[in-house]
Amino acid sequence: MKKTIAVVASILLAATVFVATSDNPVQAATPVLMGVHDDVAPKDLAKRYPGVKATREFVNGVQGTKVDLRKKYAGVAKASWAAGLIPFVSIKTAPGPTGAGAYDARFRELAQWLAEQPGTYFIWYHEPENDMDGATFAKAFKRVRDVMKAANPQVKVGYSAMAYQWNNQPRTKDPAPWRVEADFYGADTYSGGTQPATAIISEHKGHARWYRELVQKTPGAAAKWGLTERGFKGTKSDQARANEIDRETAYLDQLPAGSRPSFYLYWNTKGTEGDPDLVNGPKARAAVARMVAKLG
């Protein structure tokens, strides 16, 4: 199972390429690696969303230099691995010390350990724009990725952005520092609040600017981008939310080969803010299940 998951994940992430000119032949749409962060256990996730392949997991808090990141990772990923799912796992370490090399030994041993584990995607410091400037992030992220890739060239180390911060917020006024080299590029994108509750990703201003300034202008990112968190709040009813999810599914499904996201992880829990409006009712959950079946 371990080798199968790793191979499937690599194929799904690598297979998407842009069809940029009319000289390219028409290609069949590449399946999206579909996942859900939900209140049911990973072993039960497929019952609610048949065909689901991934989960989103977090190690809580900023970790110290003496923390064994392997144990932290295993603690949040093992249930997904046991269910045959691919976890996207986020770990935060102090940005300044990380960039200066204080965590090198911890990330080296994490990368070596991951070489023997089932498939996974590692995110260093999700939504960094909320807590640091671009230069600080770029230095720390490069350090983490360089150390981990040297220890395990197959490890996938990605950047997970906060779409809200890309809607004219100060830290992303200059996008250049954020254009780091990564194995995948995700965005945490929520509709409702600062964006219309009805906004699908093509209508979400923060997400659209992130895609335009980060994905389209970072070499290689166009083939390796996706949604690390996607959710809706503030919708008028469960049926209204289901309609928007179905509309986003239709939008993604009609994109030309190579323009779809490589992965898409829907968020269906209250989150760290404890917002119950993020949780779908039965109609919206069914819409997510239709999305998983259609795009995956």
C-alpha positions in Angstrom: 0.0 0.0 0.0 2.8 2.4 0.9 4.4 2.2 -2.6 1.1 2.4 -4.3 0.1 5.6 -2.5 3.4 7.2 -3.2 3.3 6.4 -6.9 -0.3 7.7 -7.3 0.5 10.9 -5.4 3.6 11.6 -7.6 1.7 10.9 -10.8 -1.2 13.2 -9.8 1.1 16.0 -8.8 3.4 15.8 -11.8 1.1 15.0 -14.7 -0.6 18.4 -15.0 1.0 20.8 -17.5 -0.4 23.9 -19.1 -1.7 23.8 -22.7 -0.7 27.3 -23.7 -1.0 27.4 -27.5 -3.1 26.1 -30.3 -0.1 24.0 -31.4 -0.6 21.6 -28.4 -3.0 18.7 -29.0 -6.2 18.5 -26.9 -5.6 16.4 -23.8 -7.9 14.6 -21.5 -8.3 16.3 -18.1 -6.0 15.1 -15.4 -7.7 13.8 -12.3 -7.4 16.0 -9.3 -6.1 14.6 -6.0 -9.3 15.2 -4.0 -9.3 15.4 -0.2 -11.6 16.6 2.7 -10.8 17.8 6.2 -13.9 16.5 8.1 -15.2 15.6 11.5 -15.3 11.9 10.7 -12.3 9.8 11.2 -10.1 9.1 8.1 -11.3 5.4 8.1 -14.9 6.6 7.6 -14.2 9.5 5.2 -14.8 7.4 2.1 -18.3 6.6 3.3 -19.3 10.2 3.2 -17.1 11.1 0.1 -16.6 8.1 -2.1 -13.4 8.3 -4.0 -11.7 10.6 -1.6 -7.9 10.2 -1.6 -6.4 12.9 0.8 -6.7 14.6 4.1 -5.5 17.8 5.7 -3.7 17.5 9.1 -1.9 19.9 11.5 0.7 19.7 14.2 -0.6 22.3 16.6 1.7 25.2 17.8 5.1 26.4 16.9 7.6 23.6 17.6 10.8 24.0 19.5 14.3 22.9 18.3 14.2 19.9 20.7 11.0 18.5 19.4 11.2 15.3 17.4 9.2 16.2 14.3 8.9 12.6 13.3 6.7 11.8 16.3 4.6 14.9 15.8 4.1 14.0 12.1 3.2 10.4 12.8 0.7 11.5 15.5 -1.4 13.4 12.9 -0.7 11.3 9.8 -1.0 7.7 11.0 -4.8 7.5 10.9 -4.8 8.7 7.2 -2.1 6.3 6.3 -4.0 3.4 7.9 -7.0 4.4 5.9 -5.0 4.4 2.6 -5.2 8.2 2.3 -2.6 10.8 1.6 -2.2 13.4 4.3 -1.1 17.0 3.7 0.6 17.8 7.0 1.5 21.2 8.3 4.2 21.9 10.9 5.3 25.3 12.1 8.8 26.2 13.5 10.1 29.6 14.5 10.8 31.4 11.2 14.0 33.3 12.2 15.8 30.4 13.9 14.6 28.1 11.1 16.2 30.4 8.5 19.4 30.4 10.5 19.6 26.6 10.6 18.6 26.0 14.2 16.2 23.2 13.0 18.4 21.6 10.4 18.9 18.4 12.3 15.2 18.0 13.0 14.2 18.5 9.3 16.9 16.2 8.1 15.8 13.4 10.3 12.1 14.1 9.3 13.0 13.8 5.6 14.9 10.6 6.1 12.0 9.1 8.1 9.5 10.1 5.5 11.4 8.1 2.9 10.1 5.0 4.6 6.5 6.2 5.1 3.5 6.1 2.8 2.9 9.1 0.5 2.5 12.5 2.1 2.8 16.2 1.4 4.7 18.3 3.9 3.8 22.0 4.4 6.2 24.2 6.4 4.3 27.0 8.2 0.9 27.3 6.4 -0.5 30.8 5.8 2.9 32.4 6.5 1.7 35.8 5.1 -0.3 36.2 8.3 2.9 36.1 10.5 6.0 37.2 8.6 7.2 39.1 5.6 8.2 37.5 2.3 11.9 37.7 2.8 11.7 36.0 6.2 9.5 33.3 4.7 11.7 32.8 1.7 14.9 32.3 3.7 13.3 29.9 6.1 11.4 27.9 3.5 14.5 27.5 1.3 16.5 26.3 4.3 13.9 23.7 5.2 13.4 22.5 1.7 17.1 22.4 0.9 17.9 20.4 4.0 15.0 18.0 3.5 15.6 17.4 -0.3 19.3 16.7 0.4 18.3 14.0 2.9 15.5 12.6 0.7 15.1 13.9 -2.9 11.6 12.4 -3.2 10.1 14.3 -0.2 7.5 16.9 -1.2 7.8 20.2 0.6 5.2 22.8 -0.2 4.1 26.3 0.4 0.5 26.9 1.6 -0.6 30.5 1.2 -3.4 32.5 2.8 -5.7 33.8 0.0 -7.0 36.5 2.3 -3.5 38.1 2.5 -3.3 38.3 -1.3 -6.3 40.7 -1.5 -4.2 43.9 -1.2 -2.8 43.2 2.3 0.6 44.9 3.1 2.8 41.8 3.3 2.0 40.7 -0.2 2.2 44.2 -1.8 5.5 43.0 -3.4 4.8 39.4 -4.5 8.4 38.7 -5.6 9.8 37.4 -2.3 7.0 34.8 -2.1 7.9 33.2 -5.4 9.9 30.4 -3.8 10.8 27.1 -5.4 8.6 24.4 -3.9 7.3 20.9 -4.7 3.7 22.1 -4.6 1.8 25.4 -4.1 -1.4 25.6 -2.1 -3.9 28.3 -1.1 -6.2 28.4 1.8 -9.2 30.0 0.2 -12.5 30.8 2.0 -15.6 32.5 0.6 -17.7 34.6 3.0 -16.4 37.3 5.3 -14.1 39.6 3.2 -15.3 37.9 0.0 -18.8 37.2 -1.2 -20.2 34.0 0.2 -21.1 33.0 -3.3 -17.6 33.5 -4.8 -16.1 30.5 -6.5 -12.4 30.5 -6.8 -12.4 32.4 -10.2 -14.4 35.2 -8.4 -12.4 35.3 -5.2 -10.2 38.4 -5.4 -7.5 37.2 -3.0 -7.3 33.7 -4.6 -7.3 35.2 -8.1 -4.4 37.6 -7.3 -2.4 34.7 -5.6 -2.9 32.6 -8.7 -1.9 35.5 -11.0 1.1 36.8 -9.0 2.4 33.6 -7.5 1.3 30.6 -9.6 1.6 32.1 -13.0 4.9 33.9 -12.2 6.8 31.3 -10.3 8.7 28.9 -12.6 7.1 25.4 -12.4 4.2 26.4 -10.2 1.5 26.2 -12.9 1.8 22.4 -12.9 1.9 22.1 -9.1 -0.8 24.3 -7.5 -4.0 23.5 -5.7 -6.3 24.2 -2.7 -4.9 23.2 0.7 -8.1 24.5 2.3 -11.3 25.4 0.6 -14.5 26.4 2.4 -17.6 28.6 2.3 -19.4 30.6 5.1 -22.1 33.1 5.2 -24.3 31.4 2.6 -28.1 31.9 2.9 -28.9 28.2 3.3 -27.5 24.7 3.0 -29.0 24.5 -0.4 -27.4 27.8 -1.5 -24.0 26.5 -0.4 -24.5 23.3 -2.2 -25.3 25.3 -5.3 -22.0 27.3 -5.1 -20.0 24.1 -4.6 -21.7 22.5 -7.6 -20.9 25.7 -9.5 -17.2 25.5 -8.5 -17.2 21.9 -9.6 -18.6 22.8 -13.0 -16.0 25.6 -13.4 -13.1 23.4 -12.5 -14.4 20.6 -14.7 -14.5 22.8 -17.8 -10.9 24.1 -17.4 -8.6 22.9 -20.3 -6.1 20.2 -19.7 -3.3 21.4 -17.5 -5.3 24.3 -16.0 -7.0 22.4 -13.2 -5.6 22.3 -9.7 -3.4 19.3 -9.0 -5.1 18.8 -5.6 -8.2 20.2 -3.8 -8.9 19.8 -0.1 -12.3 20.8 1.1 -12.7 22.1 4.7 -15.7 20.9 6.7 -15.0 21.5 10.4 -15.2 24.6 12.6 -11.5 25.3 12.3 -9.3 26.9 15.0 -11.6 29.9 15.1 -14.5 27.6 16.1 -16.8 28.9 13.4 -19.7 26.6 13.1 -20.8 28.2 9.8 -17.8 26.5 8.1 -19.5 23.2 8.6 -21.7 22.0 5.8 -25.2 20.7 6.1 -26.3 17.5 4.4 -27.0 19.1 1.0 -23.6 20.9 0.9 -21.8 17.7 2.0 -23.5 15.9 -0.8 -22.3 18.6 -3.2 -18.7 18.0 -2.0 -19.2 14.3 -2.5 -20.3 15.0 -6.1 -17.2 17.2 -6.6 -14.9 14.4 -5.3 -16.5 12.0 -7.7 -16.5 14.3 -10.7 -12.9 15.7 -10.4 -11.0 12.9 -8.8 
